[in-house]
Amino acid sequence: MIQWLTLLVTTALSISLLLMLRRRASVPQRIGAALTQVLIWAAAWMLLQPPALLPPTATASLQTDGAAILDPELAPAEIAGLQKLNVRGDGLRRDALRDLPPVRLATAAHTSAPSWHVDWPRELLLGDSLRLQISADTALDSATELTLEDPFGGAIDSATIAAGTKMEVSLTAVPKLEGPQLYQLRIETFAENKSEVRREPVPVVVHSAEQPAALLWLARPSFETAALVRWLRQSGVPTQVITQLAPAVVRRENFNGLENSASQPLDAAAPFDLVILDSRLWPQLTAAQRRALPDIAAQQSLLWLVGDDSPRGFIDYASAQQMPLQIADTRAAKNPFAIDDALPPLRLHAYQPQRPQTGDLQLRGDKGVLYWGRNNQDGALGFALFGDSHRWPTAGYATEYARLWKAVFDHQLARRGSRAPISLSTELPLAGRRLTLCSSVFTDGAPQLVRTAAEEKSSATPLVGSAAARTDSGYCYSYWPAQAGWYLSDNDSNPFALYVFPTGVWAEWDRALKRTQTRQMASARLGPATQAQAPQQPLPLHWPALALLLLLSFTWWRERGSLR
């Protein structure tokens, strides 16, 4: 199209100049008329193709209240050449800011609208507590009552916040059912003898709790092991306890529903997920039992209770497993979970890790390592390097005792029944907005997401993701869900569920996320390494139009005598 216009304007100019040269007039008059024709057609060309003569725009404003509006309107190449882009209002989500060209961002004062910070676990095990935490940045204008409701509408927990105070509330519930559950937060505000009620969704996925079976094989009874046996019994863990009372006397105990196991507890057919052995038991193990230990650590979970008088053969075994132990002084250490200085200290045994590797699991006290573990693809090998924890339950610190041993067991059983983590690009995915899922299990392509309705799969077309940039979390895929609700994946090896929120919910939380993410992007986004050369601005059309009008008027005034 531009080529035809260029040819047309050039032809018209040539004809005009030819007619001017053939006129019967003096040479200066013909030259003046020719110049006038050149200027007229140049102005006409500038109307069709405005020249870029003005300097580029240095700054612009992005108004984010409501629909995002850029002032002035610029092309992507022009935005990339800005020295600074001022973000006004409450800001945008991180995904929207990443879609902008790499330009420096500057934040202005946000609106005075209230903002909340909301947090709760999106996945739970059956029996764990759902804890919803809400805090506000400013004092509330009116009295507010918050009520956490179960999926059937029943009230579970509530709190009332007086007007003029900052809100900081924690509401708790214990899910009773497995699968995706949609709780509701009922928010009732009171102002001028009137009340307004609204509800915000609180989705959570509840998984069935898996109870591992444990073997505890002790070289001799002690207060420390007696407290551990009692805690295992009270925790409901199916356990077999074998205690060597004398060289030829062994006591076996089964509790919490564990059936009588084989006479050889270290056999491959033994029903134990976690094997706990006393390091002083090493001389009593047969050669066949010692050969079975690497398989237990590779396919199940093996935890050693390391004592001060551990035999030399056990220390050599630890070195052969590439987890050598070195002699250290015994000393007192504080529990990392202690919140009270009155808690009796632990005692670090005479061994500490010698060469821990990157990725090893460690539970540390203030004076050394309490637990050292290493996970492989299907199992784990660990060493408990502390003692004197039995004094806590008798001193009234049973909760701290349970947290200590639960942390050790969680490390040891991290691979058992675990689901590959799936990270979501936003805490508040909304319908009609882009969301990105990342996971190391997405090696075979993007999983399809199927929206559920009334707990049955909908007949709607599944969502298919498009590949996004890979991150540390694994392969990433972006989706654009058009409707709110629960979405289930078609990945049989690692199924998951996610909830897409309706547009407009959690307005205060959404506002806080936008403000926080905009500030983070403005502080981290310093623009491109080399400033892009922005194109110059085109000349506004009214200037060549005015020039053309003046030139045509001048031509008419000069030729008015010949027109009579």
LUMDOZA-298617 format. One record per residue (C-alpha): chain; y, x, z. Coordinates in steps of 0.02 Angstrom, whole numbers. Last residue first. Layout:
<drenlos>
DRENLO mol  north   east     up
DRENLO   A      Y      X      Z
...
</drenlos>
This chain:
<drenlos>
DRENLO mol  north   east     up
DRENLO   A   1774   -563   -643
DRENLO   A   1627   -448   -597
DRENLO   A   1713   -292   -664
DRENLO   A   1850   -306   -534
DRENLO   A   1728   -334   -393
DRENLO   A   1637   -170   -430
DRENLO   A   1710    -69   -285
DRENLO   A   1701   -213   -161
DRENLO   A   1524   -258   -217
DRENLO   A   1466    -79   -198
DRENLO   A   1545    -65    -25
DRENLO   A   1461   -227     29
DRENLO   A   1292   -163    -35
DRENLO   A   1317      0     60
DRENLO   A   1368    -92    219
DRENLO   A   1217   -208    211
DRENLO   A   1099    -63    179
DRENLO   A   1169     33    326
DRENLO   A   1150   -120    439
DRENLO   A    970   -142    384
DRENLO   A    938     45    409
DRENLO   A   1003     26    589
DRENLO   A    922   -143    628
DRENLO   A    749    -75    592
DRENLO   A    744     40    744
DRENLO   A    716    224    697
DRENLO   A    540    276    735
DRENLO   A    509    370    900
DRENLO   A    454    551    893
DRENLO   A    270    590    912
DRENLO   A    215    659   1081
DRENLO   A    161    839   1087
DRENLO   A     19    839   1214
DRENLO   A     52    935   1374
DRENLO   A    -80   1067   1398
DRENLO   A   -200   1053   1544
DRENLO   A   -185    865   1536
DRENLO   A   -104    762   1675
DRENLO   A   -104    794   1861
DRENLO   A   -233    662   1901
DRENLO   A   -298    696   2076
DRENLO   A   -149    631   2176
DRENLO   A   -114    486   2058
DRENLO   A   -299    442   2046
DRENLO   A   -316    437   2234
DRENLO   A   -159    333   2255
DRENLO   A   -219    211   2122
DRENLO   A   -390    201   2205
DRENLO   A   -316    160   2374
DRENLO   A   -193     29   2311
DRENLO   A   -321    -55   2199
DRENLO   A   -453    -58   2336
DRENLO   A   -329   -132   2460
DRENLO   A   -282   -271   2338
DRENLO   A   -465   -312   2305
DRENLO   A   -492   -326   2493
DRENLO   A   -345   -446   2513
DRENLO   A   -400   -551   2364
DRENLO   A   -580   -564   2424
DRENLO   A   -622   -688   2286
DRENLO   A   -514   -712   2131
DRENLO   A   -645   -687   1997
DRENLO   A   -820   -729   2057
DRENLO   A   -920   -585   2130
DRENLO   A  -1065   -502   2039
DRENLO   A  -1215   -476   2153
DRENLO   A  -1344   -340   2125
DRENLO   A  -1534   -339   2127
DRENLO   A  -1655   -196   2109
DRENLO   A  -1826   -158   2038
DRENLO   A  -1884     23   2028
DRENLO   A  -2048     37   1933
DRENLO   A  -2036   -139   1863
DRENLO   A  -1863   -111   1787
DRENLO   A  -1813   -284   1724
DRENLO   A  -1662   -288   1837
DRENLO   A  -1602   -439   1934
DRENLO   A  -1426   -511   1930
DRENLO   A  -1359   -624   2067
DRENLO   A  -1203   -726   2034
DRENLO   A  -1040   -722   1939
DRENLO   A  -1030   -747   1752
DRENLO   A   -969   -642   1604
DRENLO   A  -1056   -482   1657
DRENLO   A   -989   -331   1560
DRENLO   A  -1109   -187   1586
DRENLO   A  -1093      2   1584
DRENLO   A  -1237    126   1592
DRENLO   A  -1253    290   1688
DRENLO   A  -1389    422   1695
DRENLO   A  -1398    520   1857
DRENLO   A  -1301    516   2021
DRENLO   A  -1216    682   1981
DRENLO   A  -1136    595   1833
DRENLO   A  -1182    555   1652
DRENLO   A  -1046    478   1543
DRENLO   A  -1082    300   1490
DRENLO   A  -1222    222   1387
DRENLO   A  -1207     38   1349
DRENLO   A  -1294    -91   1456
DRENLO   A  -1389   -244   1398
DRENLO   A  -1360   -407   1492
DRENLO   A  -1501   -531   1474
DRENLO   A  -1473   -684   1363
DRENLO   A  -1463   -842   1467
DRENLO   A  -1624   -934   1507
DRENLO   A  -1595   -905   1691
DRENLO   A  -1726   -828   1802
DRENLO   A  -1765   -933   1953
DRENLO   A  -1690   -919   2126
DRENLO   A  -1579  -1071   2094
DRENLO   A  -1497   -972   1954
DRENLO   A  -1534   -791   1917
DRENLO   A  -1441   -678   1796
DRENLO   A  -1551   -553   1705
DRENLO   A  -1496   -372   1695
DRENLO   A  -1577   -259   1565
DRENLO   A  -1613    -80   1615
DRENLO   A  -1522     51   1511
DRENLO   A  -1632    185   1436
DRENLO   A  -1795    270   1478
DRENLO   A  -1719    398   1598
DRENLO   A  -1631    271   1708
DRENLO   A  -1725    331   1862
DRENLO   A  -1591    458   1911
DRENLO   A  -1469    318   1942
DRENLO   A  -1296    259   1887
DRENLO   A  -1232     81   1863
DRENLO   A  -1060     45   1788
DRENLO   A   -963   -117   1803
DRENLO   A   -840   -188   1678
DRENLO   A   -745   -344   1721
DRENLO   A   -778   -524   1667
DRENLO   A   -857   -568   1833
DRENLO   A   -803   -452   1972
DRENLO   A   -889   -300   2048
DRENLO   A   -817   -266   2222
DRENLO   A   -878    -99   2288
DRENLO   A   -852    -19   2119
DRENLO   A   -944    105   2009
DRENLO   A  -1114     57   2079
DRENLO   A  -1241    187   2131
DRENLO   A  -1428    158   2118
DRENLO   A  -1534    254   2243
DRENLO   A  -1718    280   2200
DRENLO   A  -1818    171   2315
DRENLO   A  -1914    243   2460
DRENLO   A  -2087    180   2505
DRENLO   A  -2133    347   2582
DRENLO   A  -2017    485   2524
DRENLO   A  -1902    481   2677
DRENLO   A  -2050    476   2796
DRENLO   A  -2020    643   2882
DRENLO   A  -1831    626   2881
DRENLO   A  -1841    448   2949
DRENLO   A  -1967    507   3081
DRENLO   A  -1845    638   3147
DRENLO   A  -1700    514   3148
DRENLO   A  -1810    386   3236
DRENLO   A  -1852    517   3367
DRENLO   A  -1670    546   3411
DRENLO   A  -1616    364   3396
DRENLO   A  -1757    308   3512
DRENLO   A  -1707    435   3646
DRENLO   A  -1525    382   3632
DRENLO   A  -1577    201   3660
DRENLO   A  -1691    245   3806
DRENLO   A  -1549    328   3899
DRENLO   A  -1580    257   4074
DRENLO   A  -1624    419   4162
DRENLO   A  -1812    386   4145
DRENLO   A  -1790    358   3959
DRENLO   A  -1691    520   3941
DRENLO   A  -1802    639   4040
DRENLO   A  -1938    634   3907
DRENLO   A  -1821    727   3788
DRENLO   A  -1865    887   3881
DRENLO   A  -1919    975   3721
DRENLO   A  -1853   1040   3556
DRENLO   A  -1912   1126   3397
DRENLO   A  -1988    980   3301
DRENLO   A  -2056   1058   3140
DRENLO   A  -2072    971   2972
DRENLO   A  -2178    958   2815
DRENLO   A  -2152    814   2694
DRENLO   A  -2240    712   2562
DRENLO   A  -2234    635   2388
DRENLO   A  -2111    736   2283
DRENLO   A  -2076    868   2414
DRENLO   A  -1979    854   2575
DRENLO   A  -1933    996   2692
DRENLO   A  -1903    981   2878
DRENLO   A  -1818   1070   3022
DRENLO   A  -1783    982   3186
DRENLO   A  -1683   1030   3340
DRENLO   A  -1582   1169   3259
DRENLO   A  -1464   1268   3369
DRENLO   A  -1337   1269   3510
DRENLO   A  -1233   1111   3482
DRENLO   A  -1380   1012   3418
DRENLO   A  -1439   1007   3239
DRENLO   A  -1555    895   3141
DRENLO   A  -1601    986   2982
DRENLO   A  -1670    929   2815
DRENLO   A  -1695   1063   2683
DRENLO   A  -1601   1039   2520
DRENLO   A  -1544   1220   2505
DRENLO   A  -1670   1330   2592
DRENLO   A  -1693   1377   2775
DRENLO   A  -1746   1558   2803
DRENLO   A  -1784   1595   2986
DRENLO   A  -1789   1423   3066
DRENLO   A  -1790   1431   3258
DRENLO   A  -1926   1466   3387
DRENLO   A  -1927   1484   3577
DRENLO   A  -1901   1300   3615
DRENLO   A  -1730   1218   3625
DRENLO   A  -1714   1118   3784
DRENLO   A  -1627    951   3775
DRENLO   A  -1481    909   3888
DRENLO   A  -1480    764   4012
DRENLO   A  -1353    631   3958
DRENLO   A  -1206    631   4080
DRENLO   A  -1090    691   3941
DRENLO   A  -1105    518   3862
DRENLO   A  -1097    481   3676
DRENLO   A  -1254    577   3633
DRENLO   A  -1319    563   3455
DRENLO   A  -1317    751   3421
DRENLO   A  -1417    777   3583
DRENLO   A  -1344    924   3676
DRENLO   A  -1435   1091   3685
DRENLO   A  -1507   1194   3828
DRENLO   A  -1579   1366   3793
DRENLO   A  -1739   1454   3748
DRENLO   A  -1702   1619   3663
DRENLO   A  -1760   1638   3485
DRENLO   A  -1918   1697   3396
DRENLO   A  -1918   1668   3209
DRENLO   A  -2003   1531   3109
DRENLO   A  -2053   1546   2927
DRENLO   A  -2050   1395   2810
DRENLO   A  -2126   1463   2649
DRENLO   A  -2292   1374   2690
DRENLO   A  -2373   1544   2721
DRENLO   A  -2238   1581   2850
DRENLO   A  -2283   1421   2944
DRENLO   A  -2467   1470   2943
DRENLO   A  -2424   1643   3012
DRENLO   A  -2331   1559   3156
DRENLO   A  -2483   1448   3187
DRENLO   A  -2599   1598   3192
DRENLO   A  -2486   1683   3319
DRENLO   A  -2512   1544   3444
DRENLO   A  -2369   1429   3499
DRENLO   A  -2323   1465   3680
DRENLO   A  -2145   1399   3674
DRENLO   A  -2203   1238   3590
DRENLO   A  -2182   1173   3412
DRENLO   A  -2224    989   3388
DRENLO   A  -2279    995   3206
DRENLO   A  -2245    853   3085
DRENLO   A  -2351    823   2929
DRENLO   A  -2312    686   2804
DRENLO   A  -2423    619   2665
DRENLO   A  -2466    692   2494
DRENLO   A  -2400    871   2501
DRENLO   A  -2399    895   2690
DRENLO   A  -2574    819   2705
DRENLO   A  -2635    927   2560
DRENLO   A  -2566   1084   2643
DRENLO   A  -2657   1038   2807
DRENLO   A  -2830   1010   2732
DRENLO   A  -2872   1197   2730
DRENLO   A  -2838   1204   2917
DRENLO   A  -2958   1059   2946
DRENLO   A  -3095   1146   2845
DRENLO   A  -3071   1308   2944
DRENLO   A  -3088   1213   3107
DRENLO   A  -2942   1172   3218
DRENLO   A  -2956   1222   3402
DRENLO   A  -2851   1381   3385
DRENLO   A  -2707   1280   3308
DRENLO   A  -2693   1145   3442
DRENLO   A  -2549   1238   3525
DRENLO   A  -2440   1183   3378
DRENLO   A  -2467   1001   3430
DRENLO   A  -2495    892   3278
DRENLO   A  -2407    736   3213
DRENLO   A  -2484    659   3056
DRENLO   A  -2380    525   2971
DRENLO   A  -2449    409   2837
DRENLO   A  -2620    394   2918
DRENLO   A  -2769    296   2853
DRENLO   A  -2893    443   2852
DRENLO   A  -2981    458   2684
DRENLO   A  -2913    633   2652
DRENLO   A  -2994    692   2813
DRENLO   A  -2880    753   2952
DRENLO   A  -2938    620   3078
DRENLO   A  -3122    670   3069
DRENLO   A  -3208    535   3173
DRENLO   A  -3144    406   3051
DRENLO   A  -3023    275   3110
DRENLO   A  -3047    132   3232
DRENLO   A  -2925     -3   3179
DRENLO   A  -2739     13   3208
DRENLO   A  -2669   -151   3271
DRENLO   A  -2530    -87   3382
DRENLO   A  -2644     31   3479
DRENLO   A  -2783    159   3461
DRENLO   A  -2824    286   3597
DRENLO   A  -2943    433   3587
DRENLO   A  -2981    551   3731
DRENLO   A  -3070    715   3696
DRENLO   A  -3179    816   3817
DRENLO   A  -3270    971   3756
DRENLO   A  -3136   1102   3782
DRENLO   A  -3047    990   3908
DRENLO   A  -2921    846   3900
DRENLO   A  -2887    866   3714
DRENLO   A  -2782    711   3676
DRENLO   A  -2803    607   3519
DRENLO   A  -2676    466   3496
DRENLO   A  -2702    341   3356
DRENLO   A  -2549    242   3305
DRENLO   A  -2496     79   3224
DRENLO   A  -2308     84   3257
DRENLO   A  -2251    -65   3361
DRENLO   A  -2099     23   3433
DRENLO   A  -2164      0   3612
DRENLO   A  -2324     96   3573
DRENLO   A  -2231    235   3482
DRENLO   A  -2109    248   3628
DRENLO   A  -2251    259   3755
DRENLO   A  -2338    395   3654
DRENLO   A  -2175    494   3642
DRENLO   A  -2146    480   3830
DRENLO   A  -2324    540   3864
DRENLO   A  -2298    684   3743
DRENLO   A  -2150    751   3841
DRENLO   A  -2229    721   4013
DRENLO   A  -2381    822   3960
DRENLO   A  -2561    798   3903
DRENLO   A  -2651    942   3816
DRENLO   A  -2681   1001   3637
DRENLO   A  -2611    840   3565
DRENLO   A  -2654    745   3406
DRENLO   A  -2533    603   3365
DRENLO   A  -2587    507   3210
DRENLO   A  -2467    381   3135
DRENLO   A  -2478    225   3027
DRENLO   A  -2319    178   2937
DRENLO   A  -2238      6   2953
DRENLO   A  -2151    -48   2793
DRENLO   A  -2004   -166   2820
DRENLO   A  -1981   -295   2683
DRENLO   A  -1817   -277   2591
DRENLO   A  -1661   -382   2620
DRENLO   A  -1528   -380   2484
DRENLO   A  -1354   -426   2546
DRENLO   A  -1212   -533   2477
DRENLO   A  -1058   -578   2582
DRENLO   A   -963   -712   2485
DRENLO   A   -788   -766   2541
DRENLO   A   -749   -939   2608
DRENLO   A   -584  -1030   2624
DRENLO   A   -508  -1142   2755
DRENLO   A   -325  -1186   2782
DRENLO   A   -259  -1257   2944
DRENLO   A   -102  -1352   2984
DRENLO   A     -2  -1370   3143
DRENLO   A    130  -1252   3075
DRENLO   A      5  -1113   3037
DRENLO   A   -180  -1094   3074
DRENLO   A   -294   -991   2960
DRENLO   A   -480  -1023   2937
DRENLO   A   -587   -891   2854
DRENLO   A   -774   -930   2832
DRENLO   A   -870   -774   2784
DRENLO   A  -1023   -822   2683
DRENLO   A  -1199   -749   2674
DRENLO   A  -1290   -737   2508
DRENLO   A  -1467   -669   2526
DRENLO   A  -1565   -572   2394
DRENLO   A  -1745   -544   2451
DRENLO   A  -1827   -558   2620
DRENLO   A  -1789   -687   2754
DRENLO   A  -1736   -680   2937
DRENLO   A  -1574   -584   2916
DRENLO   A  -1500   -522   3082
DRENLO   A  -1313   -559   3095
DRENLO   A  -1162   -465   3161
DRENLO   A   -973   -483   3148
DRENLO   A   -854   -337   3178
DRENLO   A   -667   -370   3183
DRENLO   A   -510   -264   3174
DRENLO   A   -362   -376   3135
DRENLO   A   -189   -317   3179
DRENLO   A    -93   -432   3294
DRENLO   A     57   -545   3261
DRENLO   A    -44   -706   3258
DRENLO   A   -200   -704   3364
DRENLO   A   -369   -653   3295
DRENLO   A   -522   -761   3329
DRENLO   A   -701   -700   3306
DRENLO   A   -863   -779   3249
DRENLO   A  -1051   -750   3237
DRENLO   A  -1196   -850   3167
DRENLO   A  -1128  -1015   3099
DRENLO   A  -1253  -1109   2991
DRENLO   A  -1214  -1133   2807
DRENLO   A  -1390  -1110   2738
DRENLO   A  -1361   -932   2675
DRENLO   A  -1300   -883   2851
DRENLO   A  -1119   -904   2904
DRENLO   A  -1002   -772   2977
DRENLO   A   -850   -855   3056
DRENLO   A   -674   -783   3056
DRENLO   A   -533   -875   3145
DRENLO   A   -353   -832   3102
DRENLO   A   -189   -853   3194
DRENLO   A    -40   -829   3079
DRENLO   A     64   -688   3006
DRENLO   A    -72   -558   3033
DRENLO   A    -18   -382   3078
DRENLO   A    -32   -251   2943
DRENLO   A   -168   -138   2871
DRENLO   A   -308   -261   2909
DRENLO   A   -485   -223   2967
DRENLO   A   -652   -305   2928
DRENLO   A   -827   -248   2976
DRENLO   A   -982   -350   2932
DRENLO   A  -1139   -289   3020
DRENLO   A  -1306   -350   2953
DRENLO   A  -1436   -301   3080
DRENLO   A  -1608   -233   3038
DRENLO   A  -1762   -344   3057
DRENLO   A  -1806   -348   2873
DRENLO   A  -1739   -187   2799
DRENLO   A  -1563   -192   2734
DRENLO   A  -1467   -167   2572
DRENLO   A  -1282   -203   2539
DRENLO   A  -1228   -132   2707
DRENLO   A  -1057   -203   2759
DRENLO   A   -877   -150   2735
DRENLO   A   -708   -232   2715
DRENLO   A   -534   -156   2719
DRENLO   A   -398   -286   2708
DRENLO   A   -229   -296   2620
DRENLO   A    -80   -409   2655
DRENLO   A     54   -436   2521
DRENLO   A    210   -328   2544
DRENLO   A    201   -261   2368
DRENLO   A    173    -78   2329
DRENLO   A    306     56   2334
DRENLO   A    294    166   2179
DRENLO   A    149    270   2119
DRENLO   A    162    413   1995
DRENLO   A     30    452   1866
DRENLO   A     24    603   1751
DRENLO   A    -54    566   1583
DRENLO   A   -232    589   1524
DRENLO   A   -242    433   1413
DRENLO   A   -279    273   1509
DRENLO   A   -459    211   1521
DRENLO   A   -480    305   1684
DRENLO   A   -346    195   1762
DRENLO   A   -444     38   1717
DRENLO   A   -604    108   1791
DRENLO   A   -514    159   1951
DRENLO   A   -448    -15   1982
DRENLO   A   -263    -47   1956
DRENLO   A   -104    -34   2057
DRENLO   A    -23   -141   2192
DRENLO   A    145   -152   2104
DRENLO   A    220    -16   1995
DRENLO   A    127    128   1913
DRENLO   A    254    252   1845
DRENLO   A    185    352   1699
DRENLO   A    251    530   1691
DRENLO   A    285    664   1560
DRENLO   A    229    547   1424
DRENLO   A    141    623   1274
DRENLO   A    -25    537   1306
DRENLO   A     66    369   1312
DRENLO   A    138    402   1139
DRENLO   A    -33    440   1067
DRENLO   A   -100    280   1147
DRENLO   A     40    176   1066
DRENLO   A    185    122   1175
DRENLO   A    260    -40   1237
DRENLO   A    410      1   1346
DRENLO   A    367    -52   1479
DRENLO   A    179    -71   1494
DRENLO   A    119   -238   1561
DRENLO   A    -41   -260   1664
DRENLO   A    -73   -446   1692
DRENLO   A    -33   -503   1868
DRENLO   A     64   -374   1966
DRENLO   A     17   -211   1879
DRENLO   A    182   -159   1796
DRENLO   A    155      5   1706
DRENLO   A    320     96   1687
DRENLO   A    364    228   1557
DRENLO   A    429    405   1556
DRENLO   A    475    537   1427
DRENLO   A    490    429   1271
DRENLO   A    494    535   1112
DRENLO   A    659    588   1030
DRENLO   A    725    476    889
DRENLO   A    702    521    706
DRENLO   A    533    448    660
DRENLO   A    576    369    491
DRENLO   A    560    180    466
DRENLO   A    444    142    318
DRENLO   A    490    -24    234
DRENLO   A    666    -36    304
DRENLO   A    684    152    280
DRENLO   A    643    128     95
DRENLO   A    784      1     76
DRENLO   A    905    123    161
DRENLO   A    849    260     40
DRENLO   A    871    137   -105
DRENLO   A   1052    104    -54
DRENLO   A   1089    288    -20
DRENLO   A   1025    342   -190
DRENLO   A   1124    201   -274
DRENLO   A   1284    258   -186
DRENLO   A   1252    436   -241
DRENLO   A   1236    377   -421
DRENLO   A   1398    276   -409
DRENLO   A   1491    428   -340
DRENLO   A   1422    540   -479
DRENLO   A   1470    410   -613
DRENLO   A   1646    395   -541
DRENLO   A   1667    584   -532
DRENLO   A   1609    600   -716
DRENLO   A   1729    469   -781
DRENLO   A   1666    302   -836
DRENLO   A   1573    222   -977
DRENLO   A   1407    195   -893
DRENLO   A   1253    285   -960
DRENLO   A   1236    393   -803
DRENLO   A   1239    241   -689
DRENLO   A   1105    153   -792
DRENLO   A    990    304   -780
DRENLO   A   1021    318   -592
DRENLO   A    975    136   -567
DRENLO   A    817    153   -672
DRENLO   A    764    307   -574
DRENLO   A    797    219   -408
DRENLO   A    692     70   -460
DRENLO   A    549    183   -514
DRENLO   A    554    283   -351
DRENLO   A    559    123   -247
DRENLO   A    409     49   -339
DRENLO   A    307    211   -335
DRENLO   A    337    230   -149
DRENLO   A    291     48   -119
DRENLO   A    131     70   -220
DRENLO   A     85    227   -122
DRENLO   A    121    141     44
DRENLO   A      0      0      0
</drenlos>
